[in-house]
Amino acid sequence: MKLYSLVQNNTVVNGPVPLPLNLEEKSDFELLELGWYYTDCIRPSTFIDQFEIMLPMQFEIKQTKVICTFLKRNKTEEELTEQNLKKQQNVELDKLNRLSFADTFMRSEEYNTLSEDIKHQWIVYRQTVFDTITMGLGDDIWKVFFPQQPPTSN
């Protein structure tokens, strides 16, 4: 899909975006007269959200097109620490919610109607979640995964 940028006073004011529908029939020359420049986007070949931040786009306005460059940088130690703390809080909350649900469900009448095999799956599931370490992991907090919850019916 071709992308365009609206340029006014040698500044990109909109874009890169697909061309507005009302302009699709215009020629490239007519689009340029209206300030709509074809836009080439240059993106990083990789981006890892856990470790990198996208920076504001940079625009280079040429005679007949705009070159839009996406840049990235590595997160600082402070940003990584803050991010890991937030992730740890979310993982810990997830763990507590899973344990609370398991405890409530395992005391319910519905649980009592399950087969012995499914009841055993719930016991193993709850213990696995309980035993999952979620504190003091640093970057390894991103490697914490909980098992899938067992069925709630036969």
Contact map, one row per residue, 1 for C-alpha under 8 A:
1110000000000000010000000000000000000000000000000000000000000000000000000000000000000000000000000000000000000000000000000000000000000000000000000000000000
1111000000000000011000000000000000000110000000000000000000000000000000000000000000000000000000000000000000000000000000000000000000000000000000000000000000
1111100000000011111000000000000000000111000000000000000000000000000000000000000000000000000000000000000000000000000000000000000000000000000000000000000000
0111110000000011111000000000000000011110000000000000000000000000000000000000000000000000000000000000000000000000000000000000000000000000000000000000000000
0011111000011111100000000000000000111110000000000000000000000000010000000000000000000000000000000000000000000000000000000000000000000000000000000000000000
0001111100011110000000000000000000111000000000000000000000000000000000000000000000000000000000000000000000000000000000000000000000000000000000000000000000
0000111111111100000000000000000000111000000000000000000000000000000000000000000000000000000000000000000000000000000000000000000000000000000000000000000000
0000011111111000000000000000000000100000000000000000000000000000000000000000000000000000000000000000000000000000000000000000000000000000000000000000000000
0000001111100000000000000000000000000000000000000000000000000000000000000000000000000000000000000000000000000000000000000000000000000000000000000000000000
0000001111110000000000000000000000000000000000000000000000001000000000000000000000000000000000000000000000000000000000000000000000000000000000000000000000
0000001111111000000000000000000000000000000000000000000000001000000000000000000000000000000000000000000000000000000000000000000000000000000000000000000000
0000111101111110000000000000000000000000000000000000000000100000000000000000000000000000000000000000000000000000000000000000000000000000000000000000000000
0000111100111110000000000000000000000000000000000000000000000000000000000000000000000000000000000000000000000000000000000000000000000000000000000000000000
0000111000011111100000000000000000000000000000000000000000000000000000000000000000000000000000000000000000000000000000000000000000000000000000000000000000
0011110000011111100000000000000000000000000000000000000000000000000000000000000000000000000000000000000000000000000000000000000000000000000000000000000000
0011100000000111110000000000000000000010000000000000000000000000000100000000000000000000000000000000000000000000000000000000000000000000000000000000000000
0011100000000111111000000000000000000000000000000000000000000000000000000000000000000000000000000000000000000000000000000000000000000000000000000000000000
1111000000000001111100000000000000000000000000000000000000000000000000000000000000000000000000000000000000000000000000000000000000000000000000000000000000
0111000000000000111110110000000000000000000000000000000000000000000000000000000000000000000000000000000000000000000000000000000000000000000000000000000000
0000000000000000011111110000000000000000000000000000000000000000000000000000000000000000000000000000000000000000000000000000000000000000000000000000000000
0000000000000000001111110000000000000000000000000000000000000000000000000000000000000000000000000000000000000000000000000000000000000000000000000000000000
0000000000000000000111111000000000000000000000000000000000000000000000000000000000000000000000000000000000000000000000000000000000000000000000000000000000
0000000000000000001111111100001000000000000000000000000000000000000000000000000000000000000000000000000000000000000000000000000000000000000000000000000000
0000000000000000001111111100000000000000000000000000000000000000000000000000000000000000000000000000000000000000000000000000000000000000000000000000000000
0000000000000000000001111110000000000000000000000000000000000000000000000000000000000000000000000000000000000000000000000000000000000000000000000000000000
0000000000000000000000111111111000000000000000000000000000000000000000000000000000000000000000000000000000000000000000000000000000000000000000000000000000
0000000000000000000000001111111000000000000000000000000000000000000000000000000000000000000000000000000000000000000000000000000000000000000000000000000000
0000000000000000000000000111111100000000000000000000000000000000000000000000000000000000000000000000000000000000000000000000000000000000000000000000000000
0000000000000000000000000111111110000000000000000000000000000000000000000000000000000000000000000000000000000000000000000000000000000000000000000000000000
0000000000000000000000000111111111000000000000000000000000000000000000000000000000000000000000000000000000000000000000000000000000000000000000000000000000
0000000000000000000000100111111111111000000000000000000000000000000000000000000000000000000000000000000000000000000000000000000000000000000000000000000000
0000000000000000000000000001111111111000000000000000000000000001000000000000000000000000000000000000000000000000000000000000000000000000000000000000000000
0000000000000000000000000000111111110000000000000000000000000000000000000000000000000000000000000000000000000000000000000000000000000000000000000000000000
0000000000000000000000000000011111110000000000000000000000000000000000000000000000000000000000000000000000000000000000000000000000000000000000000000000000
0000111100000000000000000000001111111000000000000000000000000000000000000000000000000000000000000000000000000000000000000000000000000000000000000000000000
0001111000000000000000000000001111111100000000000000000000000000000000000000000000000000000000000000000000000000000000000000000000000000000000000000000000
0001111000000000000000000000001100111110000000000000000000000001110000000000000000000000000000000000000000000000000000000000000000000000000000000000000000
0111100000000000000000000000000000011111000000000000000000000001110000000000000000000000000000000000000000000000000000000000000000000000000000000000000000
0111100000000001000000000000000000001111100000000000000000000000111100000000000000000000000000000000000000000000000000000000000000000000000000000000000000
0010000000000000000000000000000000000111110000000000000000000000111100000000000000000000000000000000000000000000000000000000000000000000000000000000000000
0000000000000000000000000000000000000011111000000000000000000000001111000000000000000000000000000000000000000000000000000000000000000000000000000000000000
0000000000000000000000000000000000000001111100000000000000000000001111000000000000000000000000000000000000000000000000000000000000000000000000000000000000
0000000000000000000000000000000000000000111110000000000000000000000011100000000000000000000000000000000000000000000000000000000000000000000000000000000000
0000000000000000000000000000000000000000011111100000000000000000000001110000000000000000000000000000000000000000000000000000000000000000000000000000000000
0000000000000000000000000000000000000000001111100000000000000000000000000000000000000000000000000000000000000000000000000000000000000000000000000000000000
0000000000000000000000000000000000000000000111110000000000000000000000000000000000000000000000000000000000000000000000000000000000000000000000000000000000
0000000000000000000000000000000000000000000111111001000000000000000000010000000000000000000000000000000000000000000000000000000000000000000000000000000000
0000000000000000000000000000000000000000000001111111000000000000000000000000000000000000000000000000000000000000000000000000000000000000000000000000000000
0000000000000000000000000000000000000000000000111111100000000000000000000000000000000000000000000000000000000000000000000000000000000000000000000000000000
0000000000000000000000000000000000000000000000011111000000000000000000000000000100000000000000000000000000000000000000000000000000000000000000000000000000
0000000000000000000000000000000000000000000000011111100000000000000000000110000100000000000000000000000000000000000000000000000000000000000000000000000000
0000000000000000000000000000000000000000000000111111110000000000000000011110000000000000000000000000000000000000000000000000000000000000000000000000000000
0000000000000000000000000000000000000000000000001011111000000000000000011110000000000000000000000000000000000000000000000000000000000000000000000000000000
0000000000000000000000000000000000000000000000000001111100000000000001111000000000000000000000000000000000000000000000000000000000000000000000000000000000
0000000000000000000000000000000000000000000000000000111110000000000001111000000000000000000000000000000000000000000000000000000000000000000000000000000000
0000000000000000000000000000000000000000000000000000011111000000000001100000000000000000000000000000000000000000000000000000000000000000000000000000000000
0000000000000000000000000000000000000000000000000000001111100000000111100000000000000000000000000000000000000000000000000000000000000000000000000000000000
0000000000000000000000000000000000000000000000000000000111110000000111100000000000000000000000000000000000000000000000000000000000000000000000000000000000
0000000000010000000000000000000000000000000000000000000011111000011110000000000000000000000000000000000000000000000000000000000000000000000000000000000000
0000000000000000000000000000000000000000000000000000000001111100011100000000000000000000000000000000000000000000000000000000000000000000000000000000000000
0000000001100000000000000000000000000000000000000000000000111110111000000000000000000000000000000000000000000000000000000000000000000000000000000000000000
0000000000000000000000000000000000000000000000000000000000011111111000000000000000000000000000000000000000000000000000000000000000000000000000000000000000
0000000000000000000000000000000000000000000000000000000000001111100000000000000000000000000000000000000000000000000000000000000000000000000000000000000000
0000000000000000000000000000000100001100000000000000000000000111110000000000000000000000000000000000000000000000000000000000000000000000000000000000000000
0000000000000000000000000000000000001111000000000000000000001111111000000000000000000000000000000000000000000000000000000000000000000000000000000000000000
0000100000000000000000000000000000001111000000000000000000111101111100000000000000000000000000000000000000000000000000000000000000000000000000000000000000
0000000000000000000000000000000000000011110000000000000000111100111110000000000000000000000000000000000000000000000000000000000000000000000000000000000000
0000000000000001000000000000000000000011110000000000000011110000011111000000000000000000000000000000000000000000000000000000000000000000000000000000000000
0000000000000000000000000000000000000000111000000000000011100000001111100000000000000000000000000000000000000000000000000000000000000000000000000000000000
0000000000000000000000000000000000000000111100000000011111000000000111110000000000000000000000000000000000000000000000000000000000000000000000000000000000
0000000000000000000000000000000000000000001100000000011111000000000011111000000000000000000000000000000000000000000000000000000000000000000000000000000000
0000000000000000000000000000000000000000000100100001111000000000000001111100000000000000000000000000000000000000000000000000000000000000000000000000000000
0000000000000000000000000000000000000000000000000001111000000000000000111110000000000000000000000000000000000000000000000000000000000000000000000000000000
0000000000000000000000000000000000000000000000000011100000000000000000011111000000000000000000000000000000000000000000000000000000000000000000000000000000
0000000000000000000000000000000000000000000000000011100000000000000000001111111100000000000000000000000000000000000000000000000000000000000000000000000000
0000000000000000000000000000000000000000000000000000000000000000000000000111111100000000000000000000000000000000000000000000000000000000000000000000000000
0000000000000000000000000000000000000000000000000000000000000000000000000011111110000000000000000000000000000000000000000000000000000000000000000000000000
0000000000000000000000000000000000000000000000000000000000000000000000000011111111000000000000000000000000000000000000000000000000000000000000000000000000
0000000000000000000000000000000000000000000000000000000000000000000000000011111111100000000000000000000000000000000000000000000000000000000000000000000000
0000000000000000000000000000000000000000000000000110000000000000000000000011111111110000000000000000000000000000000000000000000000000000000000000000000000
0000000000000000000000000000000000000000000000000000000000000000000000000000111111111000000000000000000000000000000000000000000000000000010000000000000000
0000000000000000000000000000000000000000000000000000000000000000000000000000011111111100000000000000000000000000000000000000000000000000000000000000000000
0000000000000000000000000000000000000000000000000000000000000000000000000000001111111110000000000000000000000000000000000000000000000000000000000000000000
0000000000000000000000000000000000000000000000000000000000000000000000000000000111111111000000000000000000000000000000000000000000000000011011000000000000
0000000000000000000000000000000000000000000000000000000000000000000000000000000011111111100000000000000000000000000000000000000000000000010000000000000000
0000000000000000000000000000000000000000000000000000000000000000000000000000000001111111110000000000000000000000000000000000000000000000000000000000000000
0000000000000000000000000000000000000000000000000000000000000000000000000000000000111111111000000000000000000000000000000000000000000000000011000000000000
0000000000000000000000000000000000000000000000000000000000000000000000000000000000011111111100000000000000000000000000000000000000000110000010000000000000
0000000000000000000000000000000000000000000000000000000000000000000000000000000000001111111110000000000000000000000000000000000000000000000000000000000000
0000000000000000000000000000000000000000000000000000000000000000000000000000000000000111111111000000000000000000000000000000000000000000000000000000000000
0000000000000000000000000000000000000000000000000000000000000000000000000000000000000011111111100000000000000000000000000000000000000100000010010000000000
0000000000000000000000000000000000000000000000000000000000000000000000000000000000000001111111110000000000000000000000000000000000000110000000000000000000
0000000000000000000000000000000000000000000000000000000000000000000000000000000000000000111111111000000000000000000000000000000000000000000000000000000000
0000000000000000000000000000000000000000000000000000000000000000000000000000000000000000011111111100000000000000000000000000000000000000000000000000000000
0000000000000000000000000000000000000000000000000000000000000000000000000000000000000000001111111110000000000000000000000000000011000000000000000000000000
0000000000000000000000000000000000000000000000000000000000000000000000000000000000000000000111111111000000000000000000000000000000000000000000000000000000
0000000000000000000000000000000000000000000000000000000000000000000000000000000000000000000011111111100000000000000000000000000000000000000000000000000000
0000000000000000000000000000000000000000000000000000000000000000000000000000000000000000000001111111110000000000000000000000010010000000000000000000000000
0000000000000000000000000000000000000000000000000000000000000000000000000000000000000000000000111111111000000000000000000000010011000000000000000000000000
0000000000000000000000000000000000000000000000000000000000000000000000000000000000000000000000011111111100000000000000000000000000000000000000000000000000
0000000000000000000000000000000000000000000000000000000000000000000000000000000000000000000000001111111110000000000000000000000000000000000000000000000000
0000000000000000000000000000000000000000000000000000000000000000000000000000000000000000000000000111111111000000000000000100010000000000000000000000000000
0000000000000000000000000000000000000000000000000000000000000000000000000000000000000000000000000011111111100000000000000000000000000000000000000000000000
0000000000000000000000000000000000000000000000000000000000000000000000000000000000000000000000000001111111110000000000000000000000000000000000000000000000
0000000000000000000000000000000000000000000000000000000000000000000000000000000000000000000000000000111111110110000000000000000000000000000000000000000000
0000000000000000000000000000000000000000000000000000000000000000000000000000000000000000000000000000011111110011000000000100000000000000000000000000000000
0000000000000000000000000000000000000000000000000000000000000000000000000000000000000000000000000000001111111011000000000000000000000000000000000000000000
0000000000000000000000000000000000000000000000000000000000000000000000000000000000000000000000000000000111111111000000000000000000000000000000000000000000
0000000000000000000000000000000000000000000000000000000000000000000000000000000000000000000000000000000000111111100000000000000000000000000000000000000000
0000000000000000000000000000000000000000000000000000000000000000000000000000000000000000000000000000000010011111110000000000000000000000000000000000000110
0000000000000000000000000000000000000000000000000000000000000000000000000000000000000000000000000000000011111111110000100000000000000000000000000000000110
0000000000000000000000000000000000000000000000000000000000000000000000000000000000000000000000000000000001111111110000000000000000000000000000000000000000
0000000000000000000000000000000000000000000000000000000000000000000000000000000000000000000000000000000000001111111000000000000000000000000000000000000000
0000000000000000000000000000000000000000000000000000000000000000000000000000000000000000000000000000000000000111111101100000000000000000000000000000000111
0000000000000000000000000000000000000000000000000000000000000000000000000000000000000000000000000000000000000000111111100000000000000000000000000000000001
0000000000000000000000000000000000000000000000000000000000000000000000000000000000000000000000000000000000000000011111110000000000000000000000000000000000
0000000000000000000000000000000000000000000000000000000000000000000000000000000000000000000000000000000000000000001111111000000000000000000000000000000000
0000000000000000000000000000000000000000000000000000000000000000000000000000000000000000000000000000000000000000011111111100000000000000000000000000011001
0000000000000000000000000000000000000000000000000000000000000000000000000000000000000000000000000000000000000010011111111110000000000000000000000000000000
0000000000000000000000000000000000000000000000000000000000000000000000000000000000000000000000000000000000000000000111111111000000000000000000000000000000
0000000000000000000000000000000000000000000000000000000000000000000000000000000000000000000000000000000000000000000011111111100000000000000000000000010000
0000000000000000000000000000000000000000000000000000000000000000000000000000000000000000000000000000010001000000000001111111110000000000000000000000110000
0000000000000000000000000000000000000000000000000000000000000000000000000000000000000000000000000000000000000000000000111111111000000000000000000000000000
0000000000000000000000000000000000000000000000000000000000000000000000000000000000000000000000000000000000000000000000011111111100000000000000000000000000
0000000000000000000000000000000000000000000000000000000000000000000000000000000000000000000000000000000000000000000000001111111110000000000000000011110000
0000000000000000000000000000000000000000000000000000000000000000000000000000000000000000000000000110010000000000000000000111111111000000000000000000000000
0000000000000000000000000000000000000000000000000000000000000000000000000000000000000000000000000000000000000000000000000011111111100000000000000000000000
0000000000000000000000000000000000000000000000000000000000000000000000000000000000000000000000000000000000000000000000000001111111110000000000000110000000
0000000000000000000000000000000000000000000000000000000000000000000000000000000000000000000000100110000000000000000000000000111111110000000000000110000000
0000000000000000000000000000000000000000000000000000000000000000000000000000000000000000000000100010000000000000000000000000011111110000000000000000000000
0000000000000000000000000000000000000000000000000000000000000000000000000000000000000000000000000000000000000000000000000000001111111000000000000000000000
0000000000000000000000000000000000000000000000000000000000000000000000000000000000000000000000000000000000000000000000000000000111111100000000010100000000
0000000000000000000000000000000000000000000000000000000000000000000000000000000000000000000000000000000000000000000000000000000000111110000000010000000000
0000000000000000000000000000000000000000000000000000000000000000000000000000000000000001001100000000000000000000000000000000000000011111100010010000000000
0000000000000000000000000000000000000000000000000000000000000000000000000000000000000001000100000000000000000000000000000000000000001111100010000000000000
0000000000000000000000000000000000000000000000000000000000000000000000000000000000000000000000000000000000000000000000000000000000000111110000000000000000
0000000000000000000000000000000000000000000000000000000000000000000000000000000000000000000000000000000000000000000000000000000000000111111110000000000000
0000000000000000000000000000000000000000000000000000000000000000000000000000000010011000000000000000000000000000000000000000000000000001111110000000000000
0000000000000000000000000000000000000000000000000000000000000000000000000000000000010000000000000000000000000000000000000000000000000000111111000000000000
0000000000000000000000000000000000000000000000000000000000000000000000000000000000000000000000000000000000000000000000000000000000000000111111110000000000
0000000000000000000000000000000000000000000000000000000000000000000000000000000000010011001000000000000000000000000000000000000000000110111111110000000000
0000000000000000000000000000000000000000000000000000000000000000000000000000000000010010000000000000000000000000000000000000000000000000001111110000000000
0000000000000000000000000000000000000000000000000000000000000000000000000000000000000000000000000000000000000000000000000000000000000000000111111000000000
0000000000000000000000000000000000000000000000000000000000000000000000000000000000000000001000000000000000000000000000000000000000011100000111111100000000
0000000000000000000000000000000000000000000000000000000000000000000000000000000000000000000000000000000000000000000000000000000000000000000000111110000000
0000000000000000000000000000000000000000000000000000000000000000000000000000000000000000000000000000000000000000000000000000000110010000000000011111000000
0000000000000000000000000000000000000000000000000000000000000000000000000000000000000000000000000000000000000000000000000000100110000000000000001111100000
0000000000000000000000000000000000000000000000000000000000000000000000000000000000000000000000000000000000000000000000000000100000000000000000000111110000
0000000000000000000000000000000000000000000000000000000000000000000000000000000000000000000000000000000000000000000000000100100000000000000000000011111000
0000000000000000000000000000000000000000000000000000000000000000000000000000000000000000000000000000000000000000000001001100100000000000000000000001111100
0000000000000000000000000000000000000000000000000000000000000000000000000000000000000000000000000000000000000000000001000000000000000000000000000000111111
0000000000000000000000000000000000000000000000000000000000000000000000000000000000000000000000000000000000000110010000000000000000000000000000000000011111
0000000000000000000000000000000000000000000000000000000000000000000000000000000000000000000000000000000000000110010000000000000000000000000000000000001111
0000000000000000000000000000000000000000000000000000000000000000000000000000000000000000000000000000000000000000011001000000000000000000000000000000001111
